[in-house]
Amino acid sequence: MLADIVQDASVGVADKCRTFCMTAWSLGLSMRSNVRWKKAEIQYGLNSNPFMLIKPVNKNKGIDDRYLTKEELVLVWNHAGVDAMHVQMALAFKFLIATGQRVEEVLFAEWGEFDIDTKTWVMPWQRRKTRNKVKVDHLVPLTDFQIDLLNQIKGISDDSKYLFPSLKDNGEDICRPVKALGQAVTRFCKPTKNGKWQGVEVPFSAKVARKTFKTLGAQHVKLPLEIRDRLQGHSIAGVGSKVYDKYGYLDEKREAMQKWSNWLEREVTGTGDNVIVLGERA
């Protein structure tokens, strides 16, 4: 089945189909031991999940595995929205870098989640990737650097309740689809026909922003792994952290976010020696 999809469509479609089927088979297997489904007499007689044995075939998966180096980040930050990429999508990518949150969490964010007075972003658990496991709102501390980005975003979002709105045909306000940023980043990585924008040497996806925050936060800012995990809303391993430690670590997260913002402002967003001239890149 998957081979036919690859031949008729694409490897990306085949990989998505594999994921959907693997999830469905996992649900079917779980019904053997789930009391709720046993009572409903819903059983499929499955003994294994064949899709677990099939590896993804997407050859471009490595694009999602990379992160931006400091030099690449300087290049992207200073040219996104200037030489290439629409300013709205450039601000979305910069806000991803500045906060370290997931693509969907940023693109579907609403202004009501932000409190400028207390410098906090309270992300509802219903919008998080972990919503099926952790029903706790995610608190992200904000700095003046991130608030300045929010002010720039506000300037182009008009009166929308969303940070990155688009409009339906009837004029109704909706969230910016996730694919809009992905397409914008893909175009950003390619050189323009007139030669003004030379693109980047190694393509990347929007998801690299989260990995870049995690990696450069350790490499250049020396932020502890536990605090980086807490800033990004990752689950902390161990019974002590999961069950007994109910401390919110807001002060520690705020201090770490300030260090990250200071580094971005000092080393990435400047216009001096940190900016790479496109014609001089290796």
C-alpha positions, 0 to 999 in steps of 0.5 A: 500500500505504501509503495503504491502511494510513493509511486502515485503521490510522494514519500511525504504522503506515504510517511503520513499514511504510515503514521496514521495507520500505525496510530490506528493499529496501536489503538486497536491493540490497546482495546485488548487490555482497556476495560472500557472497550472490553465492556463495549465488546469492541475488539479487532483481534490484533496481535501486532502492529505491522507498521512499527516494522516499516521505517519512514521513507522521507529522504529529506527528514534530515532537514528537520534534524538540524539546527542553526549555528550562530553564524546561520542565525545571524544571517537568517535574523538579519535578512528574513523580512528584508531580502526574503520572506514576508515580514509577518512570517519573518516575525513569526520565525523570530518569535519562535527563536526568541521563545523556543516554543513549538511552531503550532503553539506560536502560530495559533497564539492569541493576544489574550494569552499575553500579559505585558504588565507581568511579562508572562505568556500563559499558554492554555494546556488545550493548545499544547502538543502534550494536552493528552498527557499534561493538563497544565497551562505552560507559563513562559516568561517574557523579556523586553526583547520579546515584548518588542517583537510582540509590538512589531507583530501587533503592528501588522495583526490589526485588530485580530485576536490572533498574533498571525491572522489570515482571513476567510473568504467571508472576512472571518478572522482565523489563525495563520495555518502552520503550513504558511510558515513552512512554505515561507521558510522553504522559499527563504532557503532558495536563491532568487532569480535576480540574484539579490538573495543568495539563499542559505547553503543548507536548507532548513525547516521552521522546526529548527527554531526550537532546536536552535534555542535548545542547542545555542542556549547551551553552547553560547549562553550555558543554560542548564538542560533542566531550565531549558526543558522547563522553558520549552515545556518538556516533561521532566523525568523522574518521580521526584519531578513528576510527582513531588516537585510542584515548584513552578521555577518561574524565577529561574526560567525568567533569569534564563530567558533574560540571558537568552534574550541578552545574547540574541540582542548582543550577538545576533540582531546587531548590525556591526561585525556580527552580520555576515555579508552574503557575498563573503560566505563560504 
